[in-house]
Amino acid sequence: MPTVAECMITIPKTLPLDTTVEAVHAAFEDTHVHLLLLVADGILHGTLLRADVATAAAGTPALSLATLTDRTIAPHESITTAQERLAGLGQRRLAVVDSSGRLLGLLCLKRDHTGFCTDAGVAARARESDHSVR
């Protein structure tokens, strides 16, 4: 049985702790982004879903709206456990952290629920996006 560590993206995009709601809304314009990670010195301090900031006033610090509750998982957990948690939460993303809160990666369930996103897939999508902008 694979573990979360074996299925996670190892270099997720992160935002600094001083991120504002405006920057969060801009990040969520990318339809592939479902969970934003607020990180300082490698430590995950909070996560945000679109719903967390939907009614927030401009200028609001994103960290004040962020949470870790039900949004993290340990790297040693089985992928079956992770899938059950995601299904129960109605989410497709979990931040992967160690016991000290250090961000290790991001577990990303694919839209069709047939597997998990990979570093190679994320990199390929980023290259396609770069080419389509030009």
N, C-alpha and C positions, 0 to 999 in steps of 0.2 A: 504494500500500500504506500503510494507516494506521500510525502509530507508537504506541508505548506511551503517550506523552504525550497523544495524541488520544483514548485510550480509558480513561484512568484516572479514578478518583474523586479530586477535587482537595482535598478537606477530610476526610481520614480521621480517625477517632477515634484518639486517642493516650493513652498512660498515662505518668506521670512515672517517673523512674528509681528512685525509692524504693518502687515498687509491690511488694506482697507477693503470695505465692502465693494467699492468700485472696481478694484483689481480682481476681486473674487468673481464679480459678474463678468468681467472681461475674460477670465480664465474659463468660465463655464460656457462661453460662446462656442468653444470646441465641443462638439457633441460627444466626443469620445471621453471627455472628462466627466467623471461622476463623483469623485471624492478628492477634495483638496487637502493637502498635508501641510500644516504649519510647523516648521522645524527650525531649531537653533542649535548649533554645535552638534548636529546629528541626533538630537533628542526630539521626538515627536511631542508637541505640546497641545495639538488639537487637530481636529478634522472638520471639514465642512461639506455638507450636501447642499444642493440648490435650495431645498426647502428651508435650510437654516438661515439663509440670507434673503429670502424672497421679499420680506416686508421690512428689512432693515433700512434705517435712514442713511443717507449719504454721509460719508465721513466716519461711520461707525468702525471701530477697530474689529477686524475679522475675528481675532482671538477671543473677543468677548462673546462671540456667538458660537464658538467652536466647542467640540466635545470629543472625548476619547471613548465614552461609554458605547458599547456594542459596535465599535468600529475598529477594533484591533484584534489580532490573533497572534499566538506564539508560533515561531517557525517549526517547532517539533510536532505540532498538531497534524493529524492525518488530514488528507485532502477530503475525505468523506465527512469528517467533523466540520471542516470549513464549508463544504457545500450545504450541509444541514443548517449551519448558522446563517449563511447567506439567504437560504430559502426562508427560514423562520423570520428573518429581519426584512425580507423583501428588498434586499440590496444585492449589488454585484461586485462590491469592492470592500476589502478589509486591509488596513495597514498592518504590516508584519513588524512586530517589535520584540526586542529581547526583554529580559526581566528588569532591566534598568530603564526601559523606555526608549532605547536607541532604535531608530528606524532602520530596518533591514531591507524592506521591500514593500511591494504592493501586490496583493492577490486580486486579480481582475478576471472575473467570470465573463466569458464571451457573451455577446448579445443573444446568441442562439442556445446558450447554456450547454454547449457541447464540449467545452474545455476552458482552458485559461489562456489569457494573453501571454505572449513571450517577449523577451527583450528584442529578439530579432523582428518580430511582427510590429512592435512599437517603432523600432528604428526604420523599418520599411515604410510605415505609414507617414512618419515624419519626413522622409525623403520625398515621398509622393506629394505631400503637402507643400514642401519647399519648391518643388517643380511647378506645381499648379499656380503658385503665387506669381511666378515670373512671367 
